Amino acid sequence: MLVLTRAVEEKICVGDDVVVQVLRVRSDGRVSLGITAPPHMEVDRAEIRRDKQRRRRAAASPEGNG
């Protein structure tokens, strides 16, 4: 894992197509990020991605319930 420190409005480039920008850091420590990526790339929070994968597996199983 690469660990970087960025300030508000600073960016991180991932490859040639993805840019992550720090938009805001709240006093409670929460960070708002802006992500620019090509339309064909899915960008999700990890918990949303896990939920989507679970639903896909359940739909693909013969019983339909995972």
VENUR-V294430 format. One record per residue. RES is the residue in three letters. SS is DSSP state (~ for helix, > for strand, _ for the rest). BURIAL is # if it has 16 or more other ideal C-beta (glycine too) atoms within 10 Angstrom, else .. D_FIRST is the distance of its C-alpha to the first C-alpha in Angstrom with 1 decimal. Layout:
# VENUR-V294430
<<RES,SS,BURIAL,D_FIRST> <RES,SS,BURIAL,D_FIRST>>
This chain:
# VENUR-V294430
<<MET,_,.,0.0> <LEU,_,.,3.8> <VAL,_,.,6.3> <LEU,_,.,9.8> <THR,_,.,13.2> <ARG,_,.,15.7> <ALA,_,.,19.3> <VAL,_,.,21.5> <GLU,_,.,22.2> <GLU,_,.,19.4> <LYS,>,.,17.4> <ILE,>,.,14.2> <CYS,>,.,15.0> <VAL,>,.,13.2> <GLY,_,.,15.4> <ASP,_,.,19.1> <ASP,_,.,19.6> <VAL,>,.,17.2> <VAL,>,.,17.3> <VAL,>,#,15.9> <GLN,>,.,18.2> <VAL,>,#,18.5> <LEU,>,.,22.0> <ARG,>,.,22.8> <VAL,>,.,21.7> <ARG,_,.,24.3> <SER,_,.,25.8> <ASP,_,.,24.4> <GLY,_,.,20.8> <ARG,_,.,20.3> <VAL,>,.,18.8> <SER,>,.,20.3> <LEU,>,.,18.3> <GLY,>,.,20.2> <ILE,>,.,18.8> <THR,>,.,20.8> <ALA,_,.,20.5> <PRO,_,.,23.2> <PRO,_,.,25.4> <HIS,_,.,24.6> <MET,_,.,20.9> <GLU,_,.,20.5> <VAL,_,.,18.5> <ASP,_,.,18.5> <ARG,_,.,17.2> <ALA,~,.,15.6> <GLU,~,.,18.8> <ILE,~,.,21.0> <ARG,~,.,19.3> <ARG,~,.,19.8> <ASP,~,.,23.4> <LYS,~,.,24.1> <GLN,~,.,23.0> <ARG,~,.,25.2> <ARG,~,.,28.1> <ARG,~,.,27.8> <ARG,~,.,27.9> <ALA,~,.,30.8> <ALA,~,.,32.7> <ALA,~,.,32.3> <SER,_,.,33.6> <PRO,_,.,37.4> <GLU,_,.,38.1> <GLY,_,.,36.0> <ASN,_,.,34.5> <GLY,_,.,31.5>>
